[in-house]
Amino acid sequence: MHTTRKPPIAASRNKFKKVLSQYVKHQGLDLEVTLKSGERITLSKMRKIEGENVVSTTPRGVQSHLAIRDIQHLEVFVN
């Protein structure tokens, strides 16, 4: 009997962060994240990864910081 091992949580987080950072770089994509709390947030086109956070800046210059560890799900839309 063959069983598959789940990757360590840290490895999964690193892989998610790497994938997320690739999508964050493409401003032609709309990104919507669902947090572990259930809240859904659409990230602005001006966004970047800073350390363990996604920083999203509105056209008026207001910044919001989301901890990557709080993101449950990511949806990507082509605009």
mmCIF file of the N, C-alpha and C atoms, coordinates in Angstrom:
data_MODEL
# 
_entry.id   MODEL 
# 
loop_
_atom_site.group_PDB 
_atom_site.id 
_atom_site.type_symbol 
_atom_site.label_atom_id 
_atom_site.label_alt_id 
_atom_site.label_comp_id 
_atom_site.label_asym_id 
_atom_site.label_entity_id 
_atom_site.label_seq_id 
_atom_site.pdbx_PDB_ins_code 
_atom_site.Cartn_x 
_atom_site.Cartn_y 
_atom_site.Cartn_z 
_atom_site.occupancy 
_atom_site.B_iso_or_equiv 
_atom_site.pdbx_formal_charge 
_atom_site.auth_seq_id 
_atom_site.auth_comp_id 
_atom_site.auth_asym_id 
_atom_site.auth_atom_id 
_atom_site.pdbx_PDB_model_num 
ATOM 1   N N  . MET A 1 1  ? 0.839   -1.179 0.000   1.00 0.00 ? 1  MET A N  1 
ATOM 2   C CA . MET A 1 1  ? 0.000   0.000  0.000   1.00 0.00 ? 1  MET A CA 1 
ATOM 3   C C  . MET A 1 1  ? 0.886   1.245  0.000   1.00 0.00 ? 1  MET A C  1 
ATOM 4   N N  . HIS A 1 2  ? 0.584   2.151  -0.888  1.00 0.00 ? 2  HIS A N  1 
ATOM 5   C CA . HIS A 1 2  ? 1.372   3.365  -1.029  1.00 0.00 ? 2  HIS A CA 1 
ATOM 6   C C  . HIS A 1 2  ? 0.600   4.536  -0.437  1.00 0.00 ? 2  HIS A C  1 
ATOM 7   N N  . THR A 1 3  ? 1.215   5.230  0.478   1.00 0.00 ? 3  THR A N  1 
ATOM 8   C CA . THR A 1 3  ? 0.579   6.420  1.041   1.00 0.00 ? 3  THR A CA 1 
ATOM 9   C C  . THR A 1 3  ? 1.365   7.644  0.603   1.00 0.00 ? 3  THR A C  1 
ATOM 10  N N  . THR A 1 4  ? 0.653   8.720  0.373   1.00 0.00 ? 4  THR A N  1 
ATOM 11  C CA . THR A 1 4  ? 1.334   9.958  0.008   1.00 0.00 ? 4  THR A CA 1 
ATOM 12  C C  . THR A 1 4  ? 1.472   10.824 1.245   1.00 0.00 ? 4  THR A C  1 
ATOM 13  N N  . ARG A 1 5  ? 2.599   11.457 1.321   1.00 0.00 ? 5  ARG A N  1 
ATOM 14  C CA . ARG A 1 5  ? 2.842   12.350 2.444   1.00 0.00 ? 5  ARG A CA 1 
ATOM 15  C C  . ARG A 1 5  ? 2.447   13.762 2.069   1.00 0.00 ? 5  ARG A C  1 
ATOM 16  N N  . LYS A 1 6  ? 1.890   14.450 3.014   1.00 0.00 ? 6  LYS A N  1 
ATOM 17  C CA . LYS A 1 6  ? 1.620   15.864 2.797   1.00 0.00 ? 6  LYS A CA 1 
ATOM 18  C C  . LYS A 1 6  ? 2.923   16.618 3.027   1.00 0.00 ? 6  LYS A C  1 
ATOM 19  N N  . PRO A 1 7  ? 3.158   17.668 2.225   1.00 0.00 ? 7  PRO A N  1 
ATOM 20  C CA . PRO A 1 7  ? 4.373   18.446 2.469   1.00 0.00 ? 7  PRO A CA 1 
ATOM 21  C C  . PRO A 1 7  ? 4.257   19.175 3.803   1.00 0.00 ? 7  PRO A C  1 
ATOM 22  N N  . PRO A 1 8  ? 5.379   19.454 4.434   1.00 0.00 ? 8  PRO A N  1 
ATOM 23  C CA . PRO A 1 8  ? 5.321   20.215 5.681   1.00 0.00 ? 8  PRO A CA 1 
ATOM 24  C C  . PRO A 1 8  ? 4.601   21.543 5.461   1.00 0.00 ? 8  PRO A C  1 
ATOM 25  N N  . ILE A 1 9  ? 3.936   22.032 6.485   1.00 0.00 ? 9  ILE A N  1 
ATOM 26  C CA . ILE A 1 9  ? 3.174   23.280 6.366   1.00 0.00 ? 9  ILE A CA 1 
ATOM 27  C C  . ILE A 1 9  ? 4.065   24.421 5.889   1.00 0.00 ? 9  ILE A C  1 
ATOM 28  N N  . ALA A 1 10 ? 5.273   24.511 6.411   1.00 0.00 ? 10 ALA A N  1 
ATOM 29  C CA . ALA A 1 10 ? 6.184   25.588 6.000   1.00 0.00 ? 10 ALA A CA 1 
ATOM 30  C C  . ALA A 1 10 ? 6.472   25.518 4.502   1.00 0.00 ? 10 ALA A C  1 
ATOM 31  N N  . ALA A 1 11 ? 6.643   24.314 3.963   1.00 0.00 ? 11 ALA A N  1 
ATOM 32  C CA . ALA A 1 11 ? 6.898   24.154 2.531   1.00 0.00 ? 11 ALA A CA 1 
ATOM 33  C C  . ALA A 1 11 ? 5.682   24.585 1.726   1.00 0.00 ? 11 ALA A C  1 
ATOM 34  N N  . SER A 1 12 ? 4.491   24.245 2.198   1.00 0.00 ? 12 SER A N  1 
ATOM 35  C CA . SER A 1 12 ? 3.263   24.649 1.515   1.00 0.00 ? 12 SER A CA 1 
ATOM 36  C C  . SER A 1 12 ? 3.120   26.164 1.517   1.00 0.00 ? 12 SER A C  1 
ATOM 37  N N  . ARG A 1 13 ? 3.427   26.786 2.642   1.00 0.00 ? 13 ARG A N  1 
ATOM 38  C CA . ARG A 1 13 ? 3.343   28.254 2.735   1.00 0.00 ? 13 ARG A CA 1 
ATOM 39  C C  . ARG A 1 13 ? 4.334   28.916 1.790   1.00 0.00 ? 13 ARG A C  1 
ATOM 40  N N  . ASN A 1 14 ? 5.549   28.366 1.729   1.00 0.00 ? 14 ASN A N  1 
ATOM 41  C CA . ASN A 1 14 ? 6.558   28.940 0.832   1.00 0.00 ? 14 ASN A CA 1 
ATOM 42  C C  . ASN A 1 14 ? 6.133   28.815 -0.623  1.00 0.00 ? 14 ASN A C  1 
ATOM 43  N N  . LYS A 1 15 ? 5.551   27.682 -0.985  1.00 0.00 ? 15 LYS A N  1 
ATOM 44  C CA . LYS A 1 15 ? 5.074   27.481 -2.354  1.00 0.00 ? 15 LYS A CA 1 
ATOM 45  C C  . LYS A 1 15 ? 3.940   28.454 -2.666  1.00 0.00 ? 15 LYS A C  1 
ATOM 46  N N  . PHE A 1 16 ? 3.002   28.616 -1.719  1.00 0.00 ? 16 PHE A N  1 
ATOM 47  C CA . PHE A 1 16 ? 1.893   29.549 -1.918  1.00 0.00 ? 16 PHE A CA 1 
ATOM 48  C C  . PHE A 1 16 ? 2.422   30.975 -2.076  1.00 0.00 ? 16 PHE A C  1 
ATOM 49  N N  . LYS A 1 17 ? 3.369   31.360 -1.237  1.00 0.00 ? 17 LYS A N  1 
ATOM 50  C CA . LYS A 1 17 ? 3.936   32.713 -1.316  1.00 0.00 ? 17 LYS A CA 1 
ATOM 51  C C  . LYS A 1 17 ? 4.601   32.934 -2.672  1.00 0.00 ? 17 LYS A C  1 
ATOM 52  N N  . LYS A 1 18 ? 5.297   31.924 -3.174  1.00 0.00 ? 18 LYS A N  1 
ATOM 53  C CA . LYS A 1 18 ? 5.967   32.039 -4.470  1.00 0.00 ? 18 LYS A CA 1 
ATOM 54  C C  . LYS A 1 18 ? 4.944   32.208 -5.598  1.00 0.00 ? 18 LYS A C  1 
ATOM 55  N N  . VAL A 1 19 ? 3.889   31.410 -5.578  1.00 0.00 ? 19 VAL A N  1 
ATOM 56  C CA . VAL A 1 19 ? 2.836   31.513 -6.593  1.00 0.00 ? 19 VAL A CA 1 
ATOM 57  C C  . VAL A 1 19 ? 2.135   32.867 -6.484  1.00 0.00 ? 19 VAL A C  1 
ATOM 58  N N  . LEU A 1 20 ? 1.799   33.265 -5.259  1.00 0.00 ? 20 LEU A N  1 
ATOM 59  C CA . LEU A 1 20 ? 1.137   34.547 -5.030  1.00 0.00 ? 20 LEU A CA 1 
ATOM 60  C C  . LEU A 1 20 ? 1.988   35.699 -5.556  1.00 0.00 ? 20 LEU A C  1 
ATOM 61  N N  . SER A 1 21 ? 3.282   35.662 -5.304  1.00 0.00 ? 21 SER A N  1 
ATOM 62  C CA . SER A 1 21 ? 4.156   36.755 -5.745  1.00 0.00 ? 21 SER A CA 1 
ATOM 63  C C  . SER A 1 21 ? 4.191   36.863 -7.269  1.00 0.00 ? 21 SER A C  1 
ATOM 64  N N  . GLN A 1 22 ? 4.072   35.743 -7.966  1.00 0.00 ? 22 GLN A N  1 
ATOM 65  C CA . GLN A 1 22 ? 4.029   35.781 -9.431  1.00 0.00 ? 22 GLN A CA 1 
ATOM 66  C C  . GLN A 1 22 ? 2.768   36.494 -9.923  1.00 0.00 ? 22 GLN A C  1 
ATOM 67  N N  . TYR A 1 23 ? 1.628   36.197 -9.302  1.00 0.00 ? 23 TYR A N  1 
ATOM 68  C CA . TYR A 1 23 ? 0.375   36.845 -9.692  1.00 0.00 ? 23 TYR A CA 1 
ATOM 69  C C  . TYR A 1 23 ? 0.354   38.316 -9.304  1.00 0.00 ? 23 TYR A C  1 
ATOM 70  N N  . VAL A 1 24 ? 0.906   38.652 -8.152  1.00 0.00 ? 24 VAL A N  1 
ATOM 71  C CA . VAL A 1 24 ? 0.915   40.039 -7.672  1.00 0.00 ? 24 VAL A CA 1 
ATOM 72  C C  . VAL A 1 24 ? 1.667   40.943 -8.651  1.00 0.00 ? 24 VAL A C  1 
ATOM 73  N N  . LYS A 1 25 ? 2.702   40.427 -9.286  1.00 0.00 ? 25 LYS A N  1 
ATOM 74  C CA . LYS A 1 25 ? 3.517   41.214 -10.218 1.00 0.00 ? 25 LYS A CA 1 
ATOM 75  C C  . LYS A 1 25 ? 2.751   41.614 -11.479 1.00 0.00 ? 25 LYS A C  1 
ATOM 76  N N  . HIS A 1 26 ? 1.774   40.839 -11.884 1.00 0.00 ? 26 HIS A N  1 
ATOM 77  C CA . HIS A 1 26 ? 1.046   41.087 -13.133 1.00 0.00 ? 26 HIS A CA 1 
ATOM 78  C C  . HIS A 1 26 ? -0.131  42.013 -12.871 1.00 0.00 ? 26 HIS A C  1 
ATOM 79  N N  . GLN A 1 27 ? 0.017   43.286 -13.258 1.00 0.00 ? 27 GLN A N  1 
ATOM 80  C CA . GLN A 1 27 ? -1.028  44.263 -12.988 1.00 0.00 ? 27 GLN A CA 1 
ATOM 81  C C  . GLN A 1 27 ? -2.246  44.085 -13.887 1.00 0.00 ? 27 GLN A C  1 
ATOM 82  N N  . GLY A 1 28 ? -2.149  43.275 -14.925 1.00 0.00 ? 28 GLY A N  1 
ATOM 83  C CA . GLY A 1 28 ? -3.291  43.018 -15.787 1.00 0.00 ? 28 GLY A CA 1 
ATOM 84  C C  . GLY A 1 28 ? -4.270  42.020 -15.197 1.00 0.00 ? 28 GLY A C  1 
ATOM 85  N N  . LEU A 1 29 ? -3.910  41.439 -14.062 1.00 0.00 ? 29 LEU A N  1 
ATOM 86  C CA . LEU A 1 29 ? -4.772  40.454 -13.412 1.00 0.00 ? 29 LEU A CA 1 
ATOM 87  C C  . LEU A 1 29 ? -5.489  41.077 -12.225 1.00 0.00 ? 29 LEU A C  1 
ATOM 88  N N  . ASP A 1 30 ? -6.751  40.728 -12.062 1.00 0.00 ? 30 ASP A N  1 
ATOM 89  C CA . ASP A 1 30 ? -7.486  41.115 -10.860 1.00 0.00 ? 30 ASP A CA 1 
ATOM 90  C C  . ASP A 1 30 ? -7.355  39.973 -9.867  1.00 0.00 ? 30 ASP A C  1 
ATOM 91  N N  . LEU A 1 31 ? -7.006  40.305 -8.642  1.00 0.00 ? 31 LEU A N  1 
ATOM 92  C CA . LEU A 1 31 ? -6.822  39.303 -7.596  1.00 0.00 ? 31 LEU A CA 1 
ATOM 93  C C  . LEU A 1 31 ? -7.824  39.535 -6.475  1.00 0.00 ? 31 LEU A C  1 
ATOM 94  N N  . GLU A 1 32 ? -8.484  38.465 -6.087  1.00 0.00 ? 32 GLU A N  1 
ATOM 95  C CA . GLU A 1 32 ? -9.398  38.515 -4.949  1.00 0.00 ? 32 GLU A CA 1 
ATOM 96  C C  . GLU A 1 32 ? -8.957  37.437 -3.974  1.00 0.00 ? 32 GLU A C  1 
ATOM 97  N N  . VAL A 1 33 ? -8.765  37.825 -2.724  1.00 0.00 ? 33 VAL A N  1 
ATOM 98  C CA . VAL A 1 33 ? -8.347  36.867 -1.710  1.00 0.00 ? 33 VAL A CA 1 
ATOM 99  C C  . VAL A 1 33 ? -9.483  36.642 -0.724  1.00 0.00 ? 33 VAL A C  1 
ATOM 100 N N  . THR A 1 34 ? -9.570  35.425 -0.242  1.00 0.00 ? 34 THR A N  1 
ATOM 101 C CA . THR A 1 34 ? -10.484 35.089 0.843   1.00 0.00 ? 34 THR A CA 1 
ATOM 102 C C  . THR A 1 34 ? -9.615  34.789 2.050   1.00 0.00 ? 34 THR A C  1 
ATOM 103 N N  . LEU A 1 35 ? -9.868  35.518 3.122   1.00 0.00 ? 35 LEU A N  1 
ATOM 104 C CA . LEU A 1 35 ? -9.098  35.318 4.342   1.00 0.00 ? 35 LEU A CA 1 
ATOM 105 C C  . LEU A 1 35 ? -9.656  34.148 5.128   1.00 0.00 ? 35 LEU A C  1 
ATOM 106 N N  . LYS A 1 36 ? -8.888  33.646 6.065   1.00 0.00 ? 36 LYS A N  1 
ATOM 107 C CA . LYS A 1 36 ? -9.342  32.541 6.907   1.00 0.00 ? 36 LYS A CA 1 
ATOM 108 C C  . LYS A 1 36 ? -10.587 32.920 7.697   1.00 0.00 ? 36 LYS A C  1 
ATOM 109 N N  . SER A 1 37 ? -10.794 34.216 7.918   1.00 0.00 ? 37 SER A N  1 
ATOM 110 C CA . SER A 1 37 ? -11.982 34.702 8.627   1.00 0.00 ? 37 SER A CA 1 
ATOM 111 C C  . SER A 1 37 ? -13.229 34.657 7.747   1.00 0.00 ? 37 SER A C  1 
ATOM 112 N N  . GLY A 1 38 ? -13.046 34.422 6.432   1.00 0.00 ? 38 GLY A N  1 
ATOM 113 C CA . GLY A 1 38 ? -14.164 34.390 5.497   1.00 0.00 ? 38 GLY A CA 1 
ATOM 114 C C  . GLY A 1 38 ? -14.328 35.691 4.727   1.00 0.00 ? 38 GLY A C  1 
ATOM 115 N N  . GLU A 1 39 ? -13.634 36.738 5.136   1.00 0.00 ? 39 GLU A N  1 
ATOM 116 C CA . GLU A 1 39 ? -13.715 38.032 4.464   1.00 0.00 ? 39 GLU A CA 1 
ATOM 117 C C  . GLU A 1 39 ? -13.063 37.944 3.087   1.00 0.00 ? 39 GLU A C  1 
ATOM 118 N N  . ARG A 1 40 ? -13.720 38.548 2.082   1.00 0.00 ? 40 ARG A N  1 
ATOM 119 C CA . ARG A 1 40 ? -13.182 38.572 0.716   1.00 0.00 ? 40 ARG A CA 1 
ATOM 120 C C  . ARG A 1 40 ? -12.701 39.978 0.407   1.00 0.00 ? 40 ARG A C  1 
ATOM 121 N N  . ILE A 1 41 ? -11.500 40.072 -0.150  1.00 0.00 ? 41 ILE A N  1 
ATOM 122 C CA . ILE A 1 41 ? -10.892 41.369 -0.434  1.00 0.00 ? 41 ILE A CA 1 
ATOM 123 C C  . ILE A 1 41 ? -10.349 41.353 -1.857  1.00 0.00 ? 41 ILE A C  1 
ATOM 124 N N  . THR A 1 42 ? -10.689 42.391 -2.624  1.00 0.00 ? 42 THR A N  1 
ATOM 125 C CA . THR A 1 42 ? -10.123 42.568 -3.956  1.00 0.00 ? 42 THR A CA 1 
ATOM 126 C C  . THR A 1 42 ? -8.908  43.468 -3.819  1.00 0.00 ? 42 THR A C  1 
ATOM 127 N N  . LEU A 1 43 ? -7.775  42.991 -4.295  1.00 0.00 ? 43 LEU A N  1 
ATOM 128 C CA . LEU A 1 43 ? -6.542  43.771 -4.213  1.00 0.00 ? 43 LEU A CA 1 
ATOM 129 C C  . LEU A 1 43 ? -6.509  44.799 -5.334  1.00 0.00 ? 43 LEU A C  1 
ATOM 130 N N  . SER A 1 44 ? -5.958  45.973 -5.042  1.00 0.00 ? 44 SER A N  1 
ATOM 131 C CA . SER A 1 44 ? -5.831  47.000 -6.067  1.00 0.00 ? 44 SER A CA 1 
ATOM 132 C C  . SER A 1 44 ? -4.770  46.576 -7.088  1.00 0.00 ? 44 SER A C  1 
ATOM 133 N N  . LYS A 1 45 ? -4.710  47.288 -8.193  1.00 0.00 ? 45 LYS A N  1 
ATOM 134 C CA . LYS A 1 45 ? -3.707  46.993 -9.225  1.00 0.00 ? 45 LYS A CA 1 
ATOM 135 C C  . LYS A 1 45 ? -2.302  47.342 -8.743  1.00 0.00 ? 45 LYS A C  1 
ATOM 136 N N  . MET A 1 46 ? -2.207  48.274 -7.794  1.00 0.00 ? 46 MET A N  1 
ATOM 137 C CA . MET A 1 46 ? -0.903  48.654 -7.234  1.00 0.00 ? 46 MET A CA 1 
ATOM 138 C C  . MET A 1 46 ? -0.698  47.829 -5.967  1.00 0.00 ? 46 MET A C  1 
ATOM 139 N N  . ARG A 1 47 ? 0.034   46.756 -6.118  1.00 0.00 ? 47 ARG A N  1 
ATOM 140 C CA . ARG A 1 47 ? 0.224   45.818 -5.005  1.00 0.00 ? 47 ARG A CA 1 
ATOM 141 C C  . ARG A 1 47 ? 1.617   45.222 -5.090  1.00 0.00 ? 47 ARG A C  1 
ATOM 142 N N  . LYS A 1 48 ? 2.101   44.763 -3.946  1.00 0.00 ? 48 LYS A N  1 
ATOM 143 C CA . LYS A 1 48 ? 3.431   44.152 -3.905  1.00 0.00 ? 48 LYS A CA 1 
ATOM 144 C C  . LYS A 1 48 ? 3.529   43.274 -2.672  1.00 0.00 ? 48 LYS A C  1 
ATOM 145 N N  . ILE A 1 49 ? 4.535   42.418 -2.687  1.00 0.00 ? 49 ILE A N  1 
ATOM 146 C CA . ILE A 1 49 ? 4.839   41.580 -1.529  1.00 0.00 ? 49 ILE A CA 1 
ATOM 147 C C  . ILE A 1 49 ? 5.943   42.286 -0.748  1.00 0.00 ? 49 ILE A C  1 
ATOM 148 N N  . GLU A 1 50 ? 5.721   42.462 0.541   1.00 0.00 ? 50 GLU A N  1 
ATOM 149 C CA . GLU A 1 50 ? 6.750   43.006 1.439   1.00 0.00 ? 50 GLU A CA 1 
ATOM 150 C C  . GLU A 1 50 ? 6.886   42.040 2.598   1.00 0.00 ? 50 GLU A C  1 
ATOM 151 N N  . GLY A 1 51 ? 7.968   41.295 2.611   1.00 0.00 ? 51 GLY A N  1 
ATOM 152 C CA . GLY A 1 51 ? 8.168   40.314 3.678   1.00 0.00 ? 51 GLY A CA 1 
ATOM 153 C C  . GLY A 1 51 ? 7.084   39.255 3.648   1.00 0.00 ? 51 GLY A C  1 
ATOM 154 N N  . GLU A 1 52 ? 6.316   39.164 4.703   1.00 0.00 ? 52 GLU A N  1 
ATOM 155 C CA . GLU A 1 52 ? 5.237   38.173 4.810   1.00 0.00 ? 52 GLU A CA 1 
ATOM 156 C C  . GLU A 1 52 ? 3.866   38.804 4.616   1.00 0.00 ? 52 GLU A C  1 
ATOM 157 N N  . ASN A 1 53 ? 3.820   39.970 3.950   1.00 0.00 ? 53 ASN A N  1 
ATOM 158 C CA . ASN A 1 53 ? 2.568   40.692 3.738   1.00 0.00 ? 53 ASN A CA 1 
ATOM 159 C C  . ASN A 1 53 ? 2.364   41.035 2.274   1.00 0.00 ? 53 ASN A C  1 
ATOM 160 N N  . VAL A 1 54 ? 1.097   41.160 1.887   1.00 0.00 ? 54 VAL A N  1 
ATOM 161 C CA . VAL A 1 54 ? 0.731   41.739 0.603   1.00 0.00 ? 54 VAL A CA 1 
ATOM 162 C C  . VAL A 1 54 ? 0.315   43.170 0.914   1.00 0.00 ? 54 VAL A C  1 
ATOM 163 N N  . VAL A 1 55 ? 0.934   44.126 0.239   1.00 0.00 ? 55 VAL A N  1 
ATOM 164 C CA . VAL A 1 55 ? 0.605   45.535 0.431   1.00 0.00 ? 55 VAL A CA 1 
ATOM 165 C C  . VAL A 1 55 ? -0.144  45.998 -0.810  1.00 0.00 ? 55 VAL A C  1 
ATOM 166 N N  . SER A 1 56 ? -1.357  46.483 -0.601  1.00 0.00 ? 56 SER A N  1 
ATOM 167 C CA . SER A 1 56 ? -2.211  46.948 -1.683  1.00 0.00 ? 56 SER A CA 1 
ATOM 168 C C  . SER A 1 56 ? -2.426  48.447 -1.486  1.00 0.00 ? 56 SER A C  1 
ATOM 169 N N  . THR A 1 57 ? -2.180  49.243 -2.540  1.00 0.00 ? 57 THR A N  1 
ATOM 170 C CA . THR A 1 57 ? -2.294  50.700 -2.449  1.00 0.00 ? 57 THR A CA 1 
ATOM 171 C C  . THR A 1 57 ? -3.396  51.181 -3.383  1.00 0.00 ? 57 THR A C  1 
ATOM 172 N N  . THR A 1 58 ? -4.336  51.950 -2.849  1.00 0.00 ? 58 THR A N  1 
ATOM 173 C CA . THR A 1 58 ? -5.426  52.494 -3.659  1.00 0.00 ? 58 THR A CA 1 
ATOM 174 C C  . THR A 1 58 ? -4.895  53.653 -4.497  1.00 0.00 ? 58 THR A C  1 
ATOM 175 N N  . PRO A 1 59 ? -5.644  54.081 -5.525  1.00 0.00 ? 59 PRO A N  1 
ATOM 176 C CA . PRO A 1 59 ? -5.211  55.238 -6.320  1.00 0.00 ? 59 PRO A CA 1 
ATOM 177 C C  . PRO A 1 59 ? -5.014  56.507 -5.475  1.00 0.00 ? 59 PRO A C  1 
ATOM 178 N N  . ARG A 1 60 ? -5.686  56.595 -4.338  1.00 0.00 ? 60 ARG A N  1 
ATOM 179 C CA . ARG A 1 60 ? -5.531  57.760 -3.450  1.00 0.00 ? 60 ARG A CA 1 
ATOM 180 C C  . ARG A 1 60 ? -4.344  57.617 -2.502  1.00 0.00 ? 60 ARG A C  1 
ATOM 181 N N  . GLY A 1 61 ? -3.633  56.492 -2.568  1.00 0.00 ? 61 GLY A N  1 
ATOM 182 C CA . GLY A 1 61 ? -2.442  56.298 -1.759  1.00 0.00 ? 61 GLY A CA 1 
ATOM 183 C C  . GLY A 1 61 ? -2.665  55.607 -0.424  1.00 0.00 ? 61 GLY A C  1 
ATOM 184 N N  . VAL A 1 62 ? -3.875  55.130 -0.179  1.00 0.00 ? 62 VAL A N  1 
ATOM 185 C CA . VAL A 1 62 ? -4.159  54.426 1.074   1.00 0.00 ? 62 VAL A CA 1 
ATOM 186 C C  . VAL A 1 62 ? -3.652  52.991 0.951   1.00 0.00 ? 62 VAL A C  1 
ATOM 187 N N  . GLN A 1 63 ? -2.836  52.570 1.914   1.00 0.00 ? 63 GLN A N  1 
ATOM 188 C CA . GLN A 1 63 ? -2.265  51.225 1.882   1.00 0.00 ? 63 GLN A CA 1 
ATOM 189 C C  . GLN A 1 63 ? -2.981  50.300 2.853   1.00 0.00 ? 63 GLN A C  1 
ATOM 190 N N  . SER A 1 64 ? -3.142  49.055 2.424   1.00 0.00 ? 64 SER A N  1 
ATOM 191 C CA . SER A 1 64 ? -3.622  48.015 3.339   1.00 0.00 ? 64 SER A CA 1 
ATOM 192 C C  . SER A 1 64 ? -2.602  46.883 3.308   1.00 0.00 ? 64 SER A C  1 
ATOM 193 N N  . HIS A 1 65 ? -2.382  46.299 4.467   1.00 0.00 ? 65 HIS A N  1 
ATOM 194 C CA . HIS A 1 65 ? -1.415  45.211 4.619   1.00 0.00 ? 65 HIS A CA 1 
ATOM 195 C C  . HIS A 1 65 ? -2.169  43.949 5.013   1.00 0.00 ? 65 HIS A C  1 
ATOM 196 N N  . LEU A 1 66 ? -1.970  42.883 4.246   1.00 0.00 ? 66 LEU A N  1 
ATOM 197 C CA . LEU A 1 66 ? -2.585  41.592 4.550   1.00 0.00 ? 66 LEU A CA 1 
ATOM 198 C C  . LEU A 1 66 ? -1.482  40.575 4.806   1.00 0.00 ? 66 LEU A C  1 
ATOM 199 N N  . ALA A 1 67 ? -1.560  39.904 5.931   1.00 0.00 ? 67 ALA A N  1 
ATOM 200 C CA . ALA A 1 67 ? -0.587  38.850 6.224   1.00 0.00 ? 67 ALA A CA 1 
ATOM 201 C C  . ALA A 1 67 ? -0.857  37.663 5.302   1.00 0.00 ? 67 ALA A C  1 
ATOM 202 N N  . ILE A 1 68 ? 0.168   37.185 4.637   1.00 0.00 ? 68 ILE A N  1 
ATOM 203 C CA . ILE A 1 68 ? 0.014   36.058 3.715   1.00 0.00 ? 68 ILE A CA 1 
ATOM 204 C C  . ILE A 1 68 ? -0.534  34.839 4.450   1.00 0.00 ? 68 ILE A C  1 
ATOM 205 N N  . ARG A 1 69 ? -0.134  34.648 5.697   1.00 0.00 ? 69 ARG A N  1 
ATOM 206 C CA . ARG A 1 69 ? -0.598  33.482 6.463   1.00 0.00 ? 69 ARG A CA 1 
ATOM 207 C C  . ARG A 1 69 ? -2.111  33.512 6.717   1.00 0.00 ? 69 ARG A C  1 
ATOM 208 N N  . ASP A 1 70 ? -2.740  34.704 6.589   1.00 0.00 ? 70 ASP A N  1 
ATOM 209 C CA . ASP A 1 70 ? -4.182  34.824 6.811   1.00 0.00 ? 70 ASP A CA 1 
ATOM 210 C C  . ASP A 1 70 ? -5.004  34.536 5.556   1.00 0.00 ? 70 ASP A C  1 
ATOM 211 N N  . ILE A 1 71 ? -4.332  34.370 4.409   1.00 0.00 ? 71 ILE A N  1 
ATOM 212 C CA . ILE A 1 71 ? -5.037  34.129 3.147   1.00 0.00 ? 71 ILE A CA 1 
ATOM 213 C C  . ILE A 1 71 ? -5.364  32.645 3.027   1.00 0.00 ? 71 ILE A C  1 
ATOM 214 N N  . GLN A 1 72 ? -6.643  32.373 2.855   1.00 0.00 ? 72 GLN A N  1 
ATOM 215 C CA . GLN A 1 72 ? -7.126  30.996 2.707   1.00 0.00 ? 72 GLN A CA 1 
ATOM 216 C C  . GLN A 1 72 ? -7.183  30.584 1.236   1.00 0.00 ? 72 GLN A C  1 
ATOM 217 N N  . HIS A 1 73 ? -7.584  31.548 0.380   1.00 0.00 ? 73 HIS A N  1 
ATOM 218 C CA . HIS A 1 73 ? -7.871  31.218 -1.015  1.00 0.00 ? 73 HIS A CA 1 
ATOM 219 C C  . HIS A 1 73 ? -7.562  32.435 -1.886  1.00 0.00 ? 73 HIS A C  1 
ATOM 220 N N  . LEU A 1 74 ? -7.103  32.186 -3.094  1.00 0.00 ? 74 LEU A N  1 
ATOM 221 C CA . LEU A 1 74 ? -6.797  33.241 -4.057  1.00 0.00 ? 74 LEU A CA 1 
ATOM 222 C C  . LEU A 1 74 ? -7.548  32.960 -5.344  1.00 0.00 ? 74 LEU A C  1 
ATOM 223 N N  . GLU A 1 75 ? -8.237  33.991 -5.854  1.00 0.00 ? 75 GLU A N  1 
ATOM 224 C CA . GLU A 1 75 ? -8.898  33.877 -7.156  1.00 0.00 ? 75 GLU A CA 1 
ATOM 225 C C  . GLU A 1 75 ? -8.251  34.886 -8.089  1.00 0.00 ? 75 GLU A C  1 
ATOM 226 N N  . VAL A 1 76 ? -8.006  34.461 -9.315  1.00 0.00 ? 76 VAL A N  1 
ATOM 227 C CA . VAL A 1 76 ? -7.339  35.295 -10.307 1.00 0.00 ? 76 VAL A CA 1 
ATOM 228 C C  . VAL A 1 76 ? -8.284  35.484 -11.483 1.00 0.00 ? 76 VAL A C  1 
ATOM 229 N N  . PHE A 1 77 ? -8.448  36.746 -11.902 1.00 0.00 ? 77 PHE A N  1 
ATOM 230 C CA . PHE A 1 77 ? -9.314  37.075 -13.026 1.00 0.00 ? 77 PHE A CA 1 
ATOM 231 C C  . PHE A 1 77 ? -8.512  37.868 -14.047 1.00 0.00 ? 77 PHE A C  1 
ATOM 232 N N  . VAL A 1 78 ? -8.688  37.556 -15.319 1.00 0.00 ? 78 VAL A N  1 
ATOM 233 C CA . VAL A 1 78 ? -8.033  38.307 -16.384 1.00 0.00 ? 78 VAL A CA 1 
ATOM 234 C C  . VAL A 1 78 ? -8.925  39.485 -16.718 1.00 0.00 ? 78 VAL A C  1 
ATOM 235 N N  . ASN A 1 79 ? -8.327  40.657 -16.739 1.00 0.00 ? 79 ASN A N  1 
ATOM 236 C CA . ASN A 1 79 ? -9.099  41.871 -16.996 1.00 0.00 ? 79 ASN A CA 1 
ATOM 237 C C  . ASN A 1 79 ? -8.990  42.262 -18.451 1.00 0.00 ? 79 ASN A C  1 
# 
